[in-house]
Amino acid sequence: MTEILMKAASFVAIIAMGYWLRRAGFFKESDFGLLSKIVLKITLPAAIVTNFSKIELDPSMLGLALPGFLGGAFLILLALALNAHKSRDSRAFDILNLSGYNIGNFTMPFAQGFLGPMGVAATSLFDTGNAFVCLGGSYSLAVIAKGEKGGFSVRNIVRTMLRSVPFDTYLFMTILSLLHWRLPECVVNFSGIVGGANSFMAMLMIGVGFKVSGSRSQTGRIVKTLGIRYGVSAALAAVYMFLLPIGLEYRQALVILAFSPIASSSPAYTGLIEGDVGLASAINSLSIVISLVLITGALLLML
């Protein structure tokens, strides 16, 4: 228990350090983009390569991508149901800001720190399914819900995913693992050094980008959105832990994944549909705080 609390406290301290360094002027808001590129295009792919190289991937594990997709799809359907008699803007906003999981920037460091290579592999496969939702699927559906031109396009979703370095790395390493092919030892050693920085860089990036900009008049909307999101998360976590007929290490990974924050891409996509970016940013940032508490609590109960 002490070790879990100390690691979780370290993650919180790094986030706080990034936040206060930005407030002190050491980082600018624009630096978030640079840090995000380093995490998504360098340290996270390296961490995926390293952890996949440590395991033997069984084909049956591919099914772990399904909860990542179905969890996001269910939240999209819930957003449509809750806004059936509301404005198109409200419907499109909830599609984007209820669904999707922030795995690479947030939950992956927890998997690295607490669950080991098998947990990281399960997390990576879950995120592969999640990518279909948060890397274009939810945005395409939000565009349709708002009644704008363009509509749903599978081609655009696939094109967006294939431009994602983490997704390409997931795909590449999954294929290698299933074929039982190994990367040269020098490559794995290099990726181990680079990937070892992922937890620090991801949490620092979150701190630099942390911002609550929603107005007080929007408090009710924020509470409602987060209440629905984490109510569903708790139900899914219970299903994963107690009902799925899979190994304990996989169920533990799925529980912390269920409590992941809302996808970090949601505020950006909200801006693209001319939605309330301030409200989306507030919801997104507060979901990080809530997820920190819930994931730490879940780890204390499970490990």
Secondary structure, DSSP 8 states (H G I E B T S, - for coil): -HHHHHHHHHHHHHHHHHHHHHHTTSS-TTHHHHHHHHIIIIIHHHHHHHHHTTS---GGGGGGHHHHHHHHHHHHHHHHHHTTTS-HHHHHHHHHHHS-B-IIIIIHHHHHHHTHHHHHHHHHHHHHHHHHIIIIIHHHHHHHHHT-SS---HHHHHHHHHT-HHHHHHHHHHHHHHHT----HHHHHHHHHHHTTHHHHHHHHHHHH------GGGHHHHHHHHHHHHHHHHHHHHHHHHT--S-HHHHHHHHHHHT--B-TTHHHHHHHTT--HHHHHHHHHHHHHHHHHHHHHHHHHH-
